[in-house]
């Protein structure tokens, strides 16, 4: 799966959106986060295709972090 993402990720940089964040979440919060992300993806996947639509790749990975967040809101770092 990661190899497919990397192979497709050769678009011009101005067409890419990148985000990375580290959060501290309880078991209930990570379940909620996963559910909401899944619901959002499903919502867009089920929409009727617009005539001007073009393919966009989306890669989402959620995994346990290796370090403790440093800011008050739980975000250690984020890129956009």
N, C-alpha and C positions, 0 to 999 in steps of 0.2 A: 504494500500500500504506500509506504513512504517513497519507494523508488518511482512509482507512478506519479506521485505528487511532484517530486523533483524533476522528472522528465517533462512534465507539463508546465513547470514554473520558469519558463524561458521567455515570458512576455516582457515588454518594455516596463521599466520600473514605475513609470507614472500610471500604469494600469493595475498595479498590485496594491493590496492593502494588507499590512502585517500588524499583528498585535501579539503581545506576550505579557502575561501577568502572573504573579505568584499571589495566591490568596490563602488565608487560613479559614477553613470551613469545617463545621461540625459534620458528622455523618449525615444528619438530616439536610444540612445545607448543600452538601455535594450531591445528594440525591435530587434535591430540588433543582440545582443548577443543571445537572444532566437532563432531567425531564424537560426543563424549559428550553434548553438548547435543541433537544430532539424535537420538541413541538414546533419550534421556529423553523427548523430545517424541513420538517414535514409540511408545514403550512406553505412554504415557498415551492416545494416539490409538487404539491397538489394544485397549484394555481394553473389556470388555463395559460397556454403559451401565447404570448403577445407576438404579432407578426414581425416586430422589429427586434425580438429577443435574439441574443447570441449566447453561446455556451460560456459559463463561468465555472471555474473549479473552486471548490471550497474544501479545505482540509482542517478538521478540528481534532485536536488531541488533548485529552484530559488525563493527567497522571499525577501520582503523589510527588510532591516537591522534595528537593534535597536540602533546602535551606529555609530559615525562618524569615518571614516578612519583617521589614524594618520600619515601615511607616504605620501611622495610627490607623489608616483605613485598610491595612492588610496588603497593600501593593508594594512589592519590593522594587519592581521596575516594569515599565510598559513601553512598547515601541509602536508607533503608527507611521 
